[in-house]
C-alpha cells in the first residue's frame, strides 16, 4: 500500500512541477491536472477496496494522511477551475 501511494504522490508532484501549475494557474493547466489526478485517485480507491490492511495503524495512516493529501490536490484544482 505504501509503495502505491508513494508512486501516486510522486507522479502528482512531478506533474505539478513540470506543468508549473504553482506559478501559472491557467484553466487549461488546471483542467489537465484534474484529468491527471482523478484517475490516480480512482486507482488508489480501487486498490484500497481490495487491499487487506495488516493492522489498524496502517489503515488509519492511509485514511488520515495519504488519501487526504491526494484528495486535497484534486479539490484545490477543482476549486481553481470553477473560479
N, C-alpha and C positions, 0 to 999 in steps of 0.2 A: 504494500500500500504506500509506504513512504517513498519508494522509488518512483512510482507512477505520479504521485503528487509533486515530487521534486521535478520530474520531467515536464509536467504541465506548467508549473510555475516558471520554470526556466524558459520554456517556449514563449509564454506570455510576456515575460520581462524582456526577452530578446527581441520580440516583435515590437514592443513598445519603444525600445531603444532604437531599433532600425528604422522605424517609421517616424521617429521624432515627435510622437504624439504629445509628449510632455511640453514641447515648445509650440507646436502648431496644432491647434485643435480644430482643424477644418472638418466639415461634416463628412467629407469623403474618407478621411483618415479615421475618424471616429467610427463610421459605419464599417470600415474594414476591420477595425479592432473588435467590434461587436460580432461580426461574422467569423472572426478568428477565435474569439474566446468561447462563444456559445457551444460549438461542437466539442471543445476540450472539456468544458464544464459537464456537458452531457456524457462524455466518455467517462469522466470521473464518477458521475452519478450511476451509470450502468455498472461500473466496476464495484462500487460500494454495495449495490444490491446483491451482488454475487459473492462478495468477499466475506469470509468468516474472520472476525477480529479475534486475535489470540487472547486479548484481555480487554477489560473495560477502559483502561487508561489509553490504549491506542485508539479506541473508538471515540472517546471523549476528546482526545487531541485532534483528531481529524475534524470533528464537527465544531470544535471550539476555535481552531486555529487555521487549518488548511482550507476547508470549504469556505469560510467567510472571507479569506484573503482573495480567493479566486472570484467568488461571487461579488465582492466589493468592486473589483476591477470592471466586471460586466455592468454592474449597476451604475458606476461612475460614467462609463461610456454611453450607456443608455440615457442617462440624465443630460449629458452634454449634447447628445444628438437631438434630443427632444427640445432643447432650448432653441 
